[in-house]
């Protein structure tokens, strides 16, 4: 039996942040990770000679962002790419109408104005909504008040549905009316040409991390905490559990005694969405080089609707599209070749024979990943923003939870994972942890190791 001050379950962004901060404070810390790698839902594939971020990709808004400050302090390069929040305008977006025809400047301006007007009505409807109202309910009320033609309303309805899918990985009727309240983006968004997993790798360097250590039991008693894996038992004064919400909901870890309602309730009420990525790499670019995004509206974009040009990462023409919510769950049941063929059919509605056969593809299946059971959390009907923070605990002062699902201000983000990991460490240390000092310690260790 191994004894530590703190056991951290999960080597994703939140777990590594907690563990590093506690270790820097002199604690004996071990991180138990069920996967054969660190990073959790930050997963970068480099098998082709360049990074492909199969999990997290963006920082959504770098203004007043401690996450961005940390990335900047560690001198991790980033590329500005401000459309990850599913914007209707504001950046070069090549729009196509419901028949797959390119929209001219006037049609595009009308479309943007329609969505902006509907969004103003939507804010009013959310503000006056009642408990039990879904996001579908409030969007329909806003559209009813818009006074637009049925055809234009249909396009906005489709846009609202896709926005929920991309932001939450959920069907619009399963999301609470307040489910996108925290969806404000301040400042530019960025992606990472060297791969986003550089951040957790550098934070985790030198920590005591046990891979392939699947935790099955967490036991708390007057004598301390006991954590069991398939073959080992660890004891500590306290435990931080950072596994994704989907793992907690699946009951993969047995808590003894059972979690109190203050924590068990949020686990049951919050939702875990599915958001899968499809990268297609082409021999030649057949789309406008100035466009960030290709977006099909209405019927042409019923399923595959947005393609993001991420060619800058590899230097090879590459589009990224998403399958999220119920559509994402259906697509992850299909063979990858069938998914690729379906995406190509949708692209050829817009570009015809100019769409060549892809050189390579990458497809994710986060809903089938036993270590996440989904992509990220959302505010399901019946839950509240308070549920996110209540999930953090602690329980009896010794069992803490961290991860994006435990941070109410901006769940479903890497920032939420970082901040929640920091919060857990600060609660254990009973003092604040300065992120500038945190970054400086990482750099100092790297410089020492390089000597």
Secondary structure, 3 states (H helix, E strand, C coil): CEEEEEEEECCCHHHHHHHHHHHHCCCCEEEECCCCCCCCCCCEECCCCCCEECCCCCECCCCCCHHHHHHHHCCCCCEECCCCCCCCCCCCEEEECCCCCECCHHHHHHHHHHHHHHHHHHHHHHHCCCCCCEHHHHHHHHHHHHCCCHHHHHHHHHHHHHHHHHHHCCCHHHEECCCCCCCCCCCCCEECCCCCCHHHHHHHCCCCEECCCCEEEEEEECCEEEEEECCCEEEEEEEEECCCHHHHHHCCCEEECCCCHHHHHHHHHCEEECEEEEEEECCCCCCCCCCCEEEECHHHHCCCCEEEECHHHHCCCEEEEEEEHHHHHHHCCCCHHHHHHHHHHHHHHHHHHHCCCCCEEEECCHHHCCCCCCCEEECECCCCHHHHHHCCEEECCCEEECCHHHCCCCCCCHHHHHHHHHHHHHHHHCCCCCHHHHHHHHHHHHHHHHC
